[in-house]
């Protein structure tokens, strides 16, 4: 029994250390900083390794640094799988620990952790035989996405995509339809004059894609009068097509920031209900601020507004006070309303 309790406590502590550090948890903070530094150094090493002259000089150092970093990332990955059952969501679930861990392995963060270490083992054990390993080396750069676990901004972006998936799907569907119409129209105008470049509607899609996305590489351009006029029209339409998903993203991102500020403001309002902000309440607010990704300047402004609100007189905007029925003319302080004493 005691062994089971110690195991559970150790697993819970492991989960807390590996997750984003809460206020006052120094060990978790050290682990976070260490992992972030290792990820950045690993990515820098991969980039420098691609320079042949640098790789020739420091190949052995790059190799042993790769071995060390992969070993640490592997231990981190296994510990996260083992301790994920201690998360708040998993504790509420009644499924077995095996199902909880299986579900975690399919999450975005776990898949990125796995992809960060798999290329090394594939190359080390020669699982692809004599195939070109350069694409596996490129896959190692996916380690940069491990930083998203420590980024509140990326968390907001993920929430935006999840909650506005239908809106983005509709925007990209419209873009696809317009692209097909643009490719078909340009094929009609330019096929006879440029049979090599506009040999089919499928071949014309390259021009339509580069034009609608306002990139315009210039490798394929219309030469007929009708093609130029049609191309100018599609270019104008392309500006609107790009602005559509951009507008959705910007609006949804701003809304998420507003909701997070409101969440922090509501907690600050509850903390100031008694007029005093205790040490524990300050620690909880700071922890929430870091979790929501709110800057210290914004948080201080919200706290200042809440403090001012507590000291400002409350106004009654009704024609009759709901407590005593006293007729009001304009605004008055609730404290100024005559009170009826109980008999």
Phi, psi and omega per residue, in radians:
X1 nan -0.803 3.137
X2 -1.126 -0.641 3.109
X3 -1.106 -0.723 3.140
X4 -1.121 -0.701 3.128
X5 -1.161 -0.741 3.118
X6 -1.122 -0.675 3.123
X7 -1.129 -0.769 3.127
X8 -1.124 -0.746 3.131
X9 -1.112 -0.734 3.125
X10 -1.150 -0.689 3.127
X11 -1.158 -0.704 3.116
X12 -1.126 -0.727 3.133
X13 -1.163 -0.653 3.091
X14 -1.072 -0.746 3.119
X15 -1.089 -0.761 -3.126
X16 -1.126 -0.672 -3.117
X17 -1.209 -0.684 -3.089
X18 -1.351 -0.467 3.098
X19 -1.334 2.995 3.133
X20 -1.018 2.313 -3.021
X21 -1.107 2.347 3.018
X22 -1.487 2.905 -3.096
X23 -1.076 2.207 3.105
X24 1.638 -0.176 -3.135
X25 -1.562 1.607 -3.043
X26 -1.200 -0.699 -3.122
X27 -1.099 -0.781 3.120
X28 -1.112 -0.648 3.110
X29 -1.124 -0.723 3.117
X30 -1.109 -0.734 3.120
X31 -1.115 -0.734 3.118
X32 -1.056 -0.854 -3.129
X33 -1.105 -0.722 3.136
X34 -1.106 -0.749 3.137
X35 -1.181 -0.706 3.111
X36 -1.088 -0.792 3.121
X37 -1.093 -0.716 -3.140
X38 -1.151 -0.678 3.107
X39 -1.102 -0.817 -3.122
X40 -1.121 -0.776 3.126
X41 -1.122 -0.656 3.131
X42 -1.117 -0.762 3.124
X43 -1.146 -0.727 3.109
X44 -1.081 -0.714 3.126
X45 -1.111 -0.705 3.123
X46 -1.109 -0.691 3.137
X47 -1.172 -0.811 -3.135
X48 -1.157 -0.558 3.141
X49 -1.129 -0.421 -3.141
X50 -1.298 -0.266 3.076
X51 -1.483 1.995 -2.988
X52 -1.018 -0.752 -3.102
X53 -1.117 -0.674 3.115
X54 -1.244 -0.704 -3.134
X55 -1.115 -0.636 3.126
X56 -1.094 -0.617 -3.100
X57 -1.412 -0.670 -2.991
X58 -2.108 0.490 -3.080
X59 -1.023 -0.754 -3.120
X60 -1.121 -0.722 3.122
X61 -1.129 -0.747 3.106
X62 -1.053 -0.718 -3.095
X63 -1.121 -0.859 -3.093
X64 -1.246 -0.535 3.041
X65 -1.165 -0.676 3.096
X66 -1.114 -0.748 3.121
X67 -1.078 -0.788 -3.124
X68 -1.130 -0.817 -3.101
X69 -1.148 -0.696 3.118
X70 -1.149 -0.664 3.101
X71 -1.068 -0.776 3.124
X72 -1.158 -0.769 3.123
X73 -1.115 -0.597 3.124
X74 -1.181 -0.784 3.103
X75 -1.082 -0.743 3.114
X76 -1.053 -0.793 -3.124
X77 -1.055 -0.816 -3.123
X78 -1.159 -0.691 3.120
X79 -1.179 -0.620 3.103
X80 -1.145 -0.723 3.102
X81 -1.109 -0.760 -3.105
X82 -1.148 -0.692 -3.028
X83 -1.656 -0.065 -3.067
X84 -1.099 -0.358 -3.141
X85 -1.166 -0.224 -3.118
X86 -1.592 0.053 3.111
X87 -1.203 2.791 -3.092
X88 -1.074 -0.776 -3.128
X89 -1.128 -0.722 -3.124
X90 -1.220 -0.541 3.120
X91 -1.198 -0.501 3.113
X92 -1.349 -0.380 -3.107
X93 -1.407 2.559 -3.121
X94 -1.739 0.078 -3.121
X95 -1.335 2.925 -3.109
X96 -1.225 2.811 3.121
X97 -1.079 -0.580 3.124
X98 -1.089 -0.766 3.132
X99 -1.179 -0.637 3.106
X100 -1.101 -0.750 3.139
X101 -1.221 -0.651 3.104
X102 -1.110 -0.711 3.114
X103 -1.144 -0.674 3.105
X104 -1.141 -0.682 -3.124
X105 -1.074 -0.391 -3.139
X106 -1.645 0.011 3.116
X107 -1.316 2.809 -3.101
X108 -1.050 -0.803 -3.093
X109 -1.098 -0.721 -3.127
X110 -1.202 -0.657 3.121
X111 -1.129 -0.720 3.091
X112 -1.108 -0.732 3.103
X113 -1.060 -0.681 -3.137
X114 -1.220 -0.765 -3.139
X115 -1.152 -0.398 -3.141
X116 -1.240 -0.412 -3.079
X117 -1.972 -0.382 -3.076
X118 -1.036 -0.785 -3.123
X119 -0.954 -0.640 -3.141
X120 -1.100 -0.802 -3.109
X121 -1.212 -0.614 3.083
X122 -1.076 -0.779 -3.132
X123 -1.258 -0.641 -3.090
X124 -1.155 -0.729 -3.088
X125 -1.704 0.077 3.074
X126 1.017 0.756 -3.084
X127 -1.226 -0.304 3.122
X128 -1.817 0.228 3.080
X129 1.106 -2.246 -3.105
X130 -1.647 0.229 -3.121
X131 -1.161 2.763 3.139
X132 -1.148 2.188 -3.072
X133 -1.610 0.016 -3.069
X134 -1.112 -0.608 3.136
X135 -1.183 -0.518 3.074
X136 -1.233 -0.661 3.080
X137 -1.087 -0.665 3.107
X138 -1.143 -0.602 3.134
X139 -1.098 -0.423 -3.129
X140 -1.138 -0.389 3.121
X141 -1.182 -0.224 3.072
X142 -1.104 -0.219 3.099
X143 -1.049 -0.429 3.133
X144 -1.052 -0.492 -3.137
X145 -1.270 -0.217 3.059
X146 -1.134 -0.399 3.122
X147 -1.211 -0.342 -3.124
X148 -1.095 -0.404 3.111
X149 -1.122 -0.482 -3.096
X150 -1.797 0.165 -3.085
X151 -1.949 2.030 3.089
X152 -1.205 -0.543 3.136
X153 -1.113 -0.728 3.111
X154 -1.175 -0.585 3.081
X155 -1.104 -0.708 3.084
X156 -1.108 -0.765 -3.125
X157 -1.090 -0.712 3.106
X158 -1.090 -0.753 3.110
X159 -1.096 -0.704 3.125
X160 -1.052 -0.809 -3.131
X161 -1.150 -0.672 -3.134
X162 -1.148 -0.766 -3.050
X163 -1.410 -0.312 -3.115
X164 -2.085 0.502 -3.091
X165 -1.053 -0.743 -3.129
X166 -1.138 -0.702 3.137
X167 -1.126 -0.747 3.101
X168 -1.158 -0.692 3.116
X169 -1.086 -0.717 3.119
X170 -1.133 -0.727 -3.136
X171 -1.125 -0.749 -3.132
X172 -1.264 -0.497 3.059
X173 -1.167 -0.744 3.088
X174 -1.087 -0.724 3.107
X175 -1.069 -0.700 3.125
X176 -1.135 -0.747 3.135
X177 -1.104 -0.794 3.137
X178 -1.115 -0.660 3.126
X179 -1.109 -0.721 3.106
X180 -1.127 -0.722 3.104
X181 -1.143 -0.689 3.134
X182 -1.157 -0.742 3.127
X183 -1.132 -0.710 3.134
X184 -1.138 -0.772 -3.136
X185 -1.137 -0.740 -3.134
X186 -1.211 -0.581 3.055
X187 -1.095 -0.695 3.133
X188 -1.130 -0.745 -3.073
X189 -1.369 -0.604 -2.937
X190 -1.941 -0.096 -3.035
X191 -1.054 -0.770 -3.095
X192 -1.241 -0.656 -3.107
X193 -1.366 -0.602 -3.129
X194 -2.299 1.256 -3.110
X195 -1.149 -0.377 -3.140
X196 -1.344 -0.703 -3.082
X197 -1.540 -0.582 3.130
X198 -2.051 0.998 -3.072
X199 -1.280 -0.408 -3.131
X200 -2.751 2.993 3.090
X201 -1.136 -0.635 3.115
X202 -1.086 -0.769 3.115
X203 -1.149 -0.551 -3.124
X204 -1.287 -0.278 -3.130
X205 -1.130 -0.490 3.098
X206 -1.086 -0.777 3.097
X207 -1.110 -0.776 -3.116
X208 -1.075 -0.724 -3.117
X209 -1.158 -0.837 -3.114
X210 -1.177 -0.502 3.132
X211 -1.378 -0.797 -3.117
X212 -1.161 -0.521 3.091
X213 -1.513 0.115 3.102
X214 1.049 0.378 3.080
X215 -1.387 -0.935 3.066
X216 1.017 1.227 -3.113
X217 -1.099 -0.500 3.125
X218 1.480 0.052 3.125
X219 -1.339 -0.413 3.086
X220 -2.279 2.035 -3.103
X221 -2.373 2.609 3.101
X222 -1.297 2.606 3.133
X223 -2.134 -0.294 3.119
X224 -1.471 2.793 3.138
X225 -1.108 -0.781 3.124
X226 -1.118 -0.706 3.131
X227 -1.124 -0.701 3.125
X228 -1.156 -0.742 3.122
X229 -1.115 -0.762 3.121
X230 -1.151 -0.691 3.110
X231 -1.104 -0.678 3.102
X232 -1.114 -0.704 3.115
X233 -1.110 -0.770 -3.130
X234 -1.154 -0.582 3.110
X235 -1.111 -0.739 3.105
X236 -1.129 -0.759 3.110
X237 -1.092 -0.631 -3.124
X238 -1.063 -0.617 3.112
X239 -1.053 -0.765 3.111
X240 -1.182 -0.641 -3.139
X241 -1.132 -0.676 3.108
X242 -1.240 -0.638 -3.108
X243 -1.199 -0.461 -3.077
X244 -1.097 -1.033 3.099
X245 -1.153 -0.522 3.106
X246 -1.128 -0.727 3.107
X247 -1.128 -0.716 3.104
X248 -1.072 -0.782 -3.117
X249 -1.123 -0.795 -3.110
X250 -1.138 -0.751 -3.140
X251 -1.136 -0.785 -3.132
X252 -1.168 -0.646 3.121
X253 -1.125 -0.761 3.108
X254 -1.114 -0.666 3.121
X255 -1.127 -0.704 3.110
X256 -1.128 -0.689 3.086
X257 -1.104 -0.701 3.125
X258 -1.133 -0.753 3.135
X259 -1.100 -0.679 3.131
X260 -1.198 -0.682 3.067
X261 -1.111 -0.693 3.114
X262 -1.138 -0.678 3.115
X263 -1.096 -0.758 3.110
X264 -1.161 -0.689 -3.140
X265 -1.130 -0.699 3.115
X266 -1.113 -0.723 3.124
X267 -1.171 -0.683 3.094
X268 -1.115 -0.656 3.118
X269 -1.109 -0.734 3.103
X270 -1.157 -0.664 -3.135
X271 -1.153 -0.531 -3.104
X272 -1.608 0.136 -3.106
X273 -1.036 -0.657 3.133
X274 -1.570 0.064 3.117
X275 1.430 -0.043 -3.099
X276 -2.237 2.426 3.092
X277 -1.861 1.834 -3.089
X278 -1.336 2.985 3.131
X279 -1.103 -0.731 3.126
X280 -1.124 -0.699 3.127
X281 -1.161 -0.653 3.082
X282 -1.120 -0.718 3.129
X283 -1.138 -0.708 3.113
X284 -1.145 -0.717 3.111
X285 -1.138 -0.691 3.123
X286 -1.163 -0.704 3.104
X287 -1.108 -0.730 3.114
X288 -1.162 -0.659 3.126
X289 -1.059 -0.787 3.134
X290 -1.157 -0.674 -3.138
X291 -1.135 -0.702 -3.098
X292 -1.468 -0.197 3.134
X293 1.318 0.500 3.135
X294 -1.521 2.367 -3.131
X295 -1.233 2.758 -3.131
X296 -1.120 -0.592 -3.141
X297 -1.117 -0.808 3.134
X298 -1.131 -0.743 3.141
X299 -1.088 -0.746 3.127
X300 -1.121 -0.641 3.117
X301 -1.162 -0.722 3.115
X302 -1.114 -0.768 3.131
X303 -1.121 -0.674 3.112
X304 -1.136 -0.708 3.108
X305 -1.133 -0.710 3.124
X306 -1.145 -0.682 3.125
X307 -1.145 -0.715 3.115
X308 -1.171 -0.641 3.139
X309 -1.102 -0.632 -3.124
X310 -1.192 -0.511 -3.092
X311 -1.671 -0.109 -3.134
X312 -1.472 2.527 3.130
X313 -1.200 2.485 3.140
X314 -1.463 2.393 -3.091
X315 -1.916 2.518 3.055
X316 -1.810 2.201 -3.067
X317 -1.829 0.165 -3.094
X318 -1.614 2.806 3.104
X319 -1.309 -0.488 3.067
X320 -2.283 2.374 3.130
X321 -1.188 2.268 -3.097
X322 -1.177 -0.262 -3.106
X323 -1.568 -0.740 -3.027
X324 -2.131 -0.159 3.138
X325 1.354 0.165 -3.112
X326 -1.152 2.265 -3.123
X327 -1.250 2.361 -3.070
X328 -1.970 2.554 3.027
X329 -2.113 1.752 -3.085
X330 1.367 -2.673 -3.097
X331 -1.555 2.511 3.043
X332 -2.597 2.761 3.095
X333 -1.315 2.412 3.123
X334 -1.062 -0.557 -3.117
X335 -1.226 -0.335 -3.135
X336 -1.462 -0.204 -3.084
X337 -1.290 2.249 3.133
X338 -1.078 2.355 -3.099
X339 -1.663 2.501 3.104
X340 -1.721 2.011 -3.112
X341 -1.352 2.483 3.113
X342 -1.215 2.418 -3.140
X343 -1.497 nan nan
